[in-house]
Amino acid sequence: MIIGIVAISKNFAIGKDGKLPWHYSADLKFFKQTTTGNAIVMGWNTWKSIGKPLPNRLNIVLTRKREIEDHPDVRVMRSKEEVLELAAALDSDVFIIGGSQAFEAFADEMDKWLVTEVPITVDDADTFMPRNFLDNFELVDRIDLDEELSVNVFQRQ
């Protein structure tokens, strides 16, 4: 299954200056628990912002031009089609973790979205989710992380 996982603010912000514009340990813990043991796909800018492979996951960096240091837990792929071919052969879920270009590239392939609602507005954000990214999806579950955060689970209709 191909799953998008994202945290968004009230104004659909997802990034500022190449980083998350907030820090919520409950969201980071949920992300880690959810993606561990699976594959994660990220674009070059997200890879740069993380700076290292996330442990216990197959890290896939989708980039046409960039090279990264060889690492046993990281695969560089040059196209969405390469990622989809690999995804079909894996015995795990594939999580698209960002950034905006990766989300856009896989928009038609997503089976599910896990969307953490961040209870703030980020006025000076520079990266946003499109307001219609959940078109053709329906809310099927809600997971409360703590008193401030919850995750909405959307399934493709």
N, C-alpha and C positions, 0 to 999 in steps of 0.2 A: 504494500500500500504506500502511496506517496502522500505525505502529510506536511502541510505547512504549519510551522510553529512560529508565532510572533507575539510580541508584547506591543500594544499600541496605546497611546495617550488618547484623551478625549477628542483631540483635534487630529487624530490619525497619524501623529508623529511616531517615527520608529528610530530616528537617529539624529545626532548632532555632532558635527566635527568628527565623523567616523566612529562614534561610540554611542552606546545607549545613554540617553539623557536622564537616567535615573538609576537607582540601585535598590532593588528589593530582594532580600535574601530568599524569601518564599518563592519568588518567580525563578530565581537561579536554581534553587533546589528542585522545583518542579521540572525545569528544563533538563537538568542532569538526570533525574530519575526516569523521565520519559524517553530521552534519547539514548541512554546508556544501553549498549548491546545492539544498537542499530547503526545505520549509515546516516551521516549528515552531509548535506550539500550546501556549500556556501560559495559566494562570489569572491573575487580577489580582495575587495575592500573589507569584507567581513573577515576573511582570513588574516589580513593585515591587522585588523583591530584586535583579534583574539591573540595573534602572535605565536601560537603553538598549537599542535594537534590536541583536541579534547580527548582525554583518556577513555579507553574502553568503548570506542566508537570507530567506525571506518570514516575518516574525514575525507571528503571529496571536495576539491577546490575546482570550481568551474571558471576557467579563464582561457582566452584565446591566445594571449601573447606572453603572459608572465611565466617565469620559472620559479620554482621554490626548491629549497634544499630537499634532498632525498630523505624520506622518513618512512619506516615500515607501515605506519598507520595513516599515511596520506597518499591519496591518488589525485593526480592532476588530470582533468578531463577537459577536452576542448569544445565539446558541444553537448547540447541537451540530449541529442540522440545517443551519444556515448553513455551518458548517465542513465537513460532509460533502458538501454541494453544491459547495463550492469544491474540495474534495479530488478529486472526480470529474472536474473540469475541468482539473486541474493535470497537467503532465507530469513530476511529481516525487513522491517519497515525502512523507508527512506524518508528522512525529515529534511525539508527545505528550510534552512534556518536564516536565510538572508544573504545579501541585502535586497534592496528593492528590485534590482535587475534580475536576481535569481528568482524572486517571487514572481515577477512578471513573466520570465521565461517558462516557468512551470505552471502558470495559472490554469491552463487547459488540462493539465495532467493531475492536478490535486484531487485526491479522493476525500480528503478531510482537512479541516483547519482547526488548530488549537490556538485560540486567541485570548491572551491575557489582557484584561482591561486594566490599564494603569489610570488611577483616579486623579490625574493632573492634566493640565494643558501646557504644552511646551511651545511657548511663543517664538523662541529663537531656533527651533528645530530646522534642519535642512533636508531631512529625508522623511518621506511620508508614504503610507499605504494609499492606494487609490480608494476613493470612497465606495466604489462598487465592487471591491474585491470579493465580497461574499455573495454577489449575485449568483443564483443557481445553487446556493447552499441553504440548508435549514438547520436551525439550532436543535440539537438532539440531547445535549447534556450541559450541565454547569457544575464546575468543580470549585469549591471555595478553598482558597489557599490560606488566607488569614483574614483578619478583620478588614483589610484594605483591598485585597486582590481576589479576583476570581477568574477562572478560565472558562470561556465558552467553547463548546465543542460543536463544530458545524460539519455536516455530512453533505456531500454533493447530492442534489435531488435527482 
